[in-house]
Amino acid sequence: MFFKRRKIKREKIEETKKKMLELFKNNIDNSDNYNLVYGYHKEFFNEIGDFIYTSLVIGYDLKNLELIIISTDKDFSRVQNIIRLTKKDFTKAIFSKNLEEYIIYFNKKKQDKISFSLITKNYIDIDILAFIEQESEVEDFKDFYQDFKRIPRFKRRKEK
């Protein structure tokens, strides 16, 4: 019985990853250049503390340091929004350890931003988020994000 449950769980995880890949390939040119990871965005819904969750398929290109975020539903059946980011598109990118959240700011006043979180495993909240296990994918994304968030600083030339 234990091995049967493990097999069913593995099949569900593979099905989730297959759907993510299909959604990404159907919407992004040169999709083979990207690694994928599942994430989500959480936003306050009301003053009681309810949240709205949005599933995200996050593609990242290690070579070109490009990030693509596709907002979708937990079943990957429709695309809500696609955001493509390179280093020139933002002013600051951080990882908030307290919130376990990646935050990318688009202006110096920190008013415009996008934020998202990653999960290594989700077997419980499948009514809200996709059924997934992706420990190695999350670790690979963390390495990518360290390089991605470094904005090149240009040296000022001394005037003669």
C-alpha positions as CSV (number, residue, x, y, z in Angstrom):
1,M,0.0,0.0,0.0
2,F,2.8,2.4,0.9
3,F,4.6,1.9,-2.4
4,K,1.3,2.3,-4.3
5,R,0.7,5.7,-2.6
6,R,4.3,6.8,-3.4
7,K,3.8,5.8,-7.0
8,I,0.5,7.8,-7.3
9,K,2.2,10.8,-5.6
10,R,5.1,10.6,-8.1
11,E,2.7,10.4,-11.0
12,K,0.8,13.5,-9.8
13,I,4.0,15.4,-9.4
14,E,5.2,14.4,-13.0
15,E,1.7,15.4,-14.3
16,T,2.0,18.9,-12.7
17,K,5.5,19.4,-14.1
18,K,4.3,18.3,-17.6
19,K,1.4,20.8,-17.5
20,M,3.8,23.6,-16.4
21,L,6.2,22.8,-19.3
22,E,3.3,22.6,-21.8
23,L,1.9,26.0,-20.7
24,F,5.4,27.6,-20.9
25,K,6.2,26.2,-24.3
26,N,2.8,27.3,-25.7
27,N,3.4,30.9,-24.6
28,I,7.1,31.6,-24.8
29,D,9.4,31.5,-27.8
30,N,12.7,29.7,-27.3
31,S,11.3,28.0,-24.2
32,D,13.9,25.3,-24.3
33,N,16.5,27.9,-23.0
34,Y,14.6,28.2,-19.7
35,N,14.5,26.2,-16.4
36,L,11.1,26.1,-14.7
37,V,10.0,26.3,-11.1
38,Y,6.5,26.5,-9.6
39,G,5.7,29.5,-7.4
40,Y,2.7,31.5,-6.2
41,H,1.7,35.0,-5.4
42,K,-0.4,35.8,-2.2
43,E,-2.3,39.0,-1.8
44,F,-4.6,40.3,0.9
45,F,-8.3,40.0,0.0
46,N,-10.0,41.7,2.9
47,E,-9.4,43.1,6.4
48,I,-10.2,39.7,8.0
49,G,-6.9,38.4,6.7
50,D,-8.1,36.2,3.8
51,F,-5.8,35.8,0.9
52,I,-6.1,35.3,-2.9
53,Y,-3.5,32.9,-4.3
54,T,-2.2,32.9,-7.8
55,S,-0.2,30.1,-9.2
56,L,2.9,31.0,-11.2
57,V,5.1,29.2,-13.7
58,I,8.5,30.8,-13.4
59,G,11.0,30.3,-16.2
60,Y,14.6,31.5,-15.9
61,D,17.4,31.6,-18.4
62,L,20.8,31.2,-16.7
63,K,22.8,32.4,-19.8
64,N,20.9,35.6,-20.4
65,L,19.8,36.2,-16.8
66,E,16.2,36.6,-17.9
67,L,13.1,35.8,-15.8
68,I,9.6,35.1,-17.1
69,I,6.6,34.9,-14.8
70,I,3.4,33.4,-16.0
71,S,0.3,33.9,-13.8
72,T,-2.1,31.0,-14.1
73,D,-4.5,28.9,-12.2
74,K,-3.5,25.9,-10.1
75,D,-4.5,23.6,-13.0
76,F,-2.4,25.5,-15.6
77,S,-5.5,25.7,-17.9
78,R,-5.3,29.4,-18.7
79,V,-2.8,32.3,-18.7
80,Q,-3.7,35.4,-16.8
81,N,-0.5,37.5,-17.4
82,I,3.1,37.1,-18.6
83,I,5.9,39.3,-17.3
84,R,9.4,39.2,-18.8
85,L,12.3,40.7,-16.9
86,T,15.9,41.3,-17.5
87,K,18.4,43.2,-15.3
88,K,17.6,46.5,-17.0
89,D,13.9,46.2,-16.1
90,F,14.1,46.7,-12.3
91,T,15.8,48.8,-9.7
92,K,16.1,46.3,-6.9
93,A,15.5,42.6,-6.3
94,I,15.6,41.1,-2.8
95,F,14.7,37.9,-1.0
96,S,12.8,38.5,2.3
97,K,13.8,35.7,4.7
98,N,11.0,36.7,7.1
99,L,8.3,36.3,4.5
100,E,10.1,33.7,2.4
101,E,9.3,35.9,-0.6
102,Y,11.1,37.1,-3.6
103,I,10.5,40.8,-4.3
104,I,11.4,42.8,-7.5
105,Y,11.0,46.6,-7.5
106,F,10.5,48.5,-10.7
107,N,11.2,52.0,-9.4
108,K,13.4,53.6,-6.7
109,K,10.3,54.6,-4.6
110,K,9.5,50.9,-4.2
111,Q,5.9,51.5,-5.2
112,D,5.7,49.2,-8.2
113,K,6.8,45.6,-7.5
114,I,6.1,42.0,-8.1
115,S,6.5,39.4,-5.3
116,F,6.3,35.6,-5.2
117,S,7.2,32.6,-3.2
118,L,8.3,29.1,-4.0
119,I,7.4,25.9,-2.3
120,T,9.5,22.7,-2.2
121,K,6.5,20.4,-1.5
122,N,2.8,20.8,-1.6
123,Y,0.7,17.7,-0.9
124,I,-1.9,19.3,1.4
125,D,-3.2,22.6,0.1
126,I,-4.1,21.2,-3.3
127,D,-7.4,23.2,-3.3
128,I,-5.3,26.4,-3.4
129,L,-2.0,25.5,-5.1
130,A,-0.7,22.8,-7.4
131,F,0.4,19.4,-6.2
132,I,4.2,19.6,-6.5
133,E,7.6,18.5,-5.2
134,Q,10.6,20.5,-6.4
135,E,13.4,20.7,-3.9
136,S,16.3,20.7,-6.5
137,E,14.4,23.1,-8.7
138,V,14.0,25.6,-5.9
139,E,17.7,25.3,-5.0
140,D,18.7,25.9,-8.6
141,F,16.4,29.0,-8.7
142,K,18.0,30.4,-5.6
143,D,21.4,30.2,-7.2
144,F,20.0,31.9,-10.3
145,Y,18.4,34.7,-8.3
146,Q,21.7,35.6,-6.6
147,D,23.1,36.5,-10.0
148,F,19.9,38.0,-11.3
149,K,19.5,40.4,-8.4
150,R,22.9,41.9,-8.7
151,I,22.5,45.1,-10.7
152,P,25.7,46.1,-12.5
153,R,27.2,49.3,-11.0
154,F,29.0,51.5,-13.4
155,K,32.2,53.3,-12.3
156,R,32.0,57.0,-12.6
157,R,34.6,58.5,-14.9
158,K,36.8,61.1,-13.4
159,E,36.5,64.4,-15.2
160,K,39.8,65.9,-16.3
